[in-house]
């Protein structure tokens, strides 16, 4: 049953991850800053996903790969929300 909820988290957060990386070029002034932003997001996501997979993959019966993927994508949700709000700023 928990695997179903984990799949649901993946289905919600993976599009947020894609949205964040698709919208980043519109909000960064040059390719160097774009590359740095993507590296920071991906490195933070991989680190968080790895730690969560190591903790919850061992302590529970959850699939460690799904835990890793959901952890990586979950880190991108705040960035996706900020980029969404920046896209729809009133008055600009």
Buried (B, 14 or more C-beta within 10 A) or exposed (E): EEEEEBBEBBEEBBEBBEBBBEBBEEEBEEEEEBEEBBEEBBEBBBEBBBEBBEEBBEEEEBBBEBBBBBBBBBBBBEBBEEBEEEEEEEEE
